[in-house]
């Protein structure tokens, strides 16, 4: 996902307009904040007129054009010409900057490894199917489809994912954990994504910041290290929803159950 010239312009003049957009939040996080972002811009090689304009704008991001004209001692037509060249140069440089390429490609790499399988026929009148749609419509963040019929759980979740995926800007991630039962979720996700170089737990969660997607964990069994990381993940990615299948209650904060068959006793 690449930055557009409009996004770069907004980041310079009115950053509050775009800070919640996925590629922007990833870039801000990698930079360490808006001030560090401004420092990064100053390191980009520009022509003298573009560099002067950039420094004046960064010194007063919300100033009027007239203020900039007075400081630069140029005509308005010259200002707009330099501005267009500046935005184009910055956009090109940022989209080829290693920092931004790393932050944008990590999530896309996970997306490629976690594509939805083909849809299957399922009885959409089943209460569990309708309940999942209801909870998703209500904005519930953590849904556990719990039971002992693994095949039915997978079919129902897959059918729901295909029905709702168009409503998620960043789509659905299908993570099959059935063969990774003894590791913490972070390690299982890192193995699934095959990230090189390897990411830390914090860097993995940061990939989801600002993303509007449905994270599906198939055959998930809770690990003692998972609760804190999942809570942090949902905090920094407020538009992310987790839908999982499991054989038991996960006992995680905010968990909503969708039973498929009889539940084990408490």
C-alpha positions, 0 to 999 in steps of 0.5 A: 500500500503506497502513500498518495500525494494527497495523503502526504500533503495532508500529513504536512498541512493537517496531519489530524485528518489522516492519522487514523488511516492504516498506512499513515498509522503504520508510518507514524508508529515506525517513525516514533510520532509526528515530530520524528516524521517531520525530522524524517522529511527533512532528511529527504534530498530535495531541490533548494526551492522545495527544501526551503518551502518544506522547512517553512511549512514544517515550522508552521504546519497550519499557517495560511498561504499568505504567511508562507508567501511573506516568509519566502518572498515569492508570488502565489503562482510560484508558491503553488508550483513549488508546492506541487513539485515538493509533494510529488518529490516527497511522495516518491521518496517516501514510497521508496524509503526502506522504513515505509516499505517495511511497515507497509509490506508486513501486513500485506505479507500476512494477508498473502499467507492468510487468504480465505479458502473458497466458500462452502455450502452451509445452512445459513439458517443455523442459530450459530450463523445468525448469531455471528452475524448479529455480534459482528453487526454490533461491533463485538471485538472478540467472538469465540465459536466454541464446540466439538464439531470442528468441521461445522465450526470451520464451515460456519466461520468461513461462510460468515467471513465470505459474507462480511469480508467486503465490509472490512477495508483490509479484508479477512485473515484466515489463520489455521492454528490446528497444528500449532497448539502448544505455542503462544499465539504470537509465535504461531502468527510469526511462524504463519507469516514467515517474517524475515527478519523476524518481528518482535511481539510488539512489532507484530501487533503494530502491523495491525494498528489502524487496520480494519479487518477480521482476524480469524483464528481457526482451532485456537487454544489459549496460551498463558502468554496470550491474554495480555498480548491480545488485549494490547492488540485490540487496544492499538487496533480498534477496528480489528475484530477477532473471530475464532473457533475453539473447543473451550472458553478462552476466558479472555476479556471481552469474549462472546461465545457462539456455541455449536454444541454442548459446552463443557461445564465451568 
